[in-house]
Amino acid sequence: MKPIIVVTGKNGQLGWELQQLASAFEDRYQFIFTDRTQLDLSNISSVHPFFEATMPQYFINCAAYTAVDKAETDQDAAMAINATVVGEIAACCEEFNCKLITISTDYVFNGNGTAPYKVDTPTDPVNYYGATKAIGEQLALTNNASAIIIRTSWVYSAHGNNFVKTMLRLMKERPEIKVVNDQEGCPTYAADLAEAIMQIIESLAKGNHASGIYHYSNTGAITWFQFAQAIKEEAGLLTNVLPIPSSDFPTPAKRPAYSVMDVQQIATVFGIALKPWRESLKRCIEKI
């Protein structure tokens, strides 16, 4: 019997990218990709029966409530998906001897930093979405000491809704766009993160017993404005991109001004080669 890998959130960016990779690993693993029709994470009582039915060896939780602004008012739903059910999944992974990898976010930090956040930097989220993800981290590790949490940032893909695809659309529709230039972070191509996750699973399968919190993004820190400029250049578009302060673009949820994370630990522990953000952006735009 091949080890079973369950992946939640199959229609999201990361879940979709993992599906694209699955065929390369099907000689060694059996994949079960789920959305809410196969496993309804808003119904916590569905989790334990799912584990009983599937008996997975690895559980990659890509599902999340990611509508940052909507989370400010839709708090029950955000807490249920980002925290409560993560704790239940972690407990089931503990009971069924299944290795958990769950995805978290740079938004657990307050954005006041001036140097890349370490994995042990205290969390201090500035919006409700970030608060739910921080609680989800705590529940995962409380209920399952061997869990792996991967914090990532500014995720984009050729699939789904994201900053890169929004910019490409707007740049084709408008002669000029305005993008905030006072929020700094690191883009993450979801295809690269998917590859890293499979490399982690391969490492675990060979006896690596690592656990705890890790950071993953592409390398290099930029602002959203600089990201938009690069998208424009890589796509060969002519739109005029103007930098603006965040105060000119108010949102219901506050955004951290600085969310650069130190990603060295994941590279060291699992032998993952980190990729520069610009190279990954170029690959994604070519795919789009």
N, C-alpha and C positions, 0 to 999 in steps of 0.2 A: 504493500500500500504506500502510495506517495504521500508525503506530508501535505495536509490541507492548509491553504492560506485563504482566509476570509478577508475581503476588502469591502468596507462600507463606503457609501458615497460614490457609487460607480459613475454617476452622471456629472460629478464635479470635475474640476480641472485635474486634480491629482489622481482621483479614481480612474478617470478616462486615460490618463497617461500610463498608469499601471496596466490597464487593459491592453494598451498597445505593446507593452513589454512582455506580456504573459506568454506569448507563443514561444519566446526564446527560452523559457524556463519550464515548459510543459512536460519535458522529459523527466524533470526532478520533482515538480510540485503539481498539486491539483488546486486550481483557483476557484473560489466561489465569490463572485462579485454581486453585491447587493445594493438595492435602493430601498425606499420605504415600502415597496410592495412585497419584497422578500423578508425584510427585517425592519419593522416600524420602530425607530429609535425614540419616537415621541411616546411610545407605549412601553414603559420600562418592564412590564411583566412579560413581554415577548422575548426578552434577551436570553433568559435561562433556558427556555425550551429550544431556542435556536441552537445554543451550544450543545444541548443534549442530542439534537438531531444531526448536527454536522461534525462534532468532535474535532475542531480545528487544532493544528499545532501552532499556527501563527495567526494573529488577528491585527490587521492594519486598519485603524480607525481614521478614515479620511472624511467622514461625515461631520459637518459642523453647521451651526447657525452663523452665517458670515455677513448678514446684512447689518453692518456696523451702526448705521443711523437708526434703522428700524428697531434694533435691540434696545434702544433707550426707552421705548414705550412698550414693545412686545417682550417684556422682561421674562415672563413665565416660560415662553417657548425657548428663548435664548438660553436660560438657565437649564431647562430640561435637556436640550441637545448637547450643549457645550460642557455641562458639569454633571448633572445628576446621572444621566445614562452612562457617561464615561466611568463614573464610579462603579456602576453595576457591571459594565463590560470588564473592568479591571478585576472585580471580585469573581466573575465567572472564569476569567483567564486563570486566576489563582486556583480555583476549584478544579478546573479541567486540565491543568498543567499546560497551558497555552501561553506563548510569548506574545505580549501586547506591545504594539508600536502605535502610539496615538499622536496626532499632529496638533501642535499649539502655535503660538503667534508672538511676534515682537510686541504686540499691543499689551502684553502683561507688564511692560515697563512704562515709566511715567514720561519718557521723552526728554528729561532734563539732563541726560548724560552728555559727556563730551568725549568719551572714549568707548570703543565697542563693549557692549554688555557681555559679561562672563555668564556662564550657566548658573553660577551661584549668586549673581547680583539679585538683591531682594526685589520681588515684584511689587509694583505700585501702580496699577492701571488707572488711566484717566477717563475711561468710558466704560459703559456697562458690558459691552461685548468683551473687552479685555478682562473685566472682573470675572465674567463667567468662565473664560478660558483659564484664568489663574486658579479658580476653584476646581475646575476640571483636572488640572495638573495635580493639585493637592489630593483629590479623591483617588486619582489613578495610583499615586505612589503610596497612599495610605492603605488602599485595598490590595495592592500588588507591588511588593518591594522590587520585583524584577522587571517592572514595566520600563519601556523606553519612551520618552517624550521627546519629540523633535519640534522645536520652535522654528518657524520659518517666517518669511516676510515678503511682501510685495509680489505675491504669486501671480504668474500669468501663463498662458498656454495658447496653442492654436485652437483649443476647444473652450467653449463657455464664454462667460462675460468677464472681462478684465480690462485693465488700464491700456494694454497694448492694442487690443482690438477696438476699444472705444476711441483711442487716439487716431488709429488708422481710418476709422469711419468718419470722425469729425474733420480730419485733415482733407478728406476727399470732398466733404460737403461745404466747408467754410474756407474763406481766404485767410482768416486769422482766428487763432484760439489763445486763450489765456490759461496758464498752468502755474500752480503754486511753486514757489522757489525757496521756501523756508522750512520745508520738511525733508530731512535727510534719512536715507535708508539704503537697503540693498535689494535689488530685484532678485526674484527666484523663478527660473524657468521650471515649470512643474515636471517636464520631462527629465530634467537633471535630478530633481528630488526623487522622482520615481526610481531612477537608476540607483541612486544612493540607498534607498530603502531596500531594494532587492540585494544590493551588495551587503547591507547590514544583515539581512536574513541569511545570505550565504555564509557570512562570518559566524553567525550564531549556530548555523547547522554544523560548522566545523569545530564547535566547542567554545567559542567566545561567550563568556557569561556576563558581558557588560550590561549595565542597566542605568537608569537615571535620566537626567535631562541633557539634551544636546541641542546645538544650534546649527541650522543649515540655511545657507543662501548662496547665490553666486558671489564672487569676490568683487570688491570695489564699491565704494559708497558714493551715492549721487542724490540729487534732489529730483522731485517729480518733473520739474521743468527740464533738467538735464536729460532725464529719461525720455521725455517727449521729443526733445531735440534729436536724440539718437534715433528714435523711432522714425522721425521725419527723414533723417539722412539715410537710414538703412532701406527705407521704402522708396526713396527717390521722389519725395513729395515736396511741394513748393509753398505750403502754408506758412504764414508768418506766426511764429510761436512767441508769445510775450510772457515774461515772468511777472507774477503778482504775489503779494503776501497772502497768507492764509486768511487774514482779516477781511480780504476782499471776497472771500468765498466761504461764508459761514455755513457750518453743517450742524445738525442736531447733536452729533457726538463729537467731542473734542478729539483731535488727532495728536499723537506724540510728535514733537518737533524733531526728535533724534531717536532713531530706532535701529542703529547699526549694531549687529551682534558679532561677537568673536566666534568664528566657526572652526577654529583650529582643532578643538577637541574631537569632533566627529571624524576629522581627517586622520588624526593620530590613532584613535581607538579602533576604527574600522577600515583604515587604509583607503579612504575615499579621496580621489583626486578632485579638488575644488576647481570650478570653471569660472573664468572671467565673465562678468555680466554682459559685456558687449558682444562677445562671441556667441553666447547663448541667445541673445536677442536676435542676432543675425540669422541663426538657425531657425528660430521660431517664425520670423517674418518670411523666410523662404518657404516654410511649410504652409503658412497662411496663403 
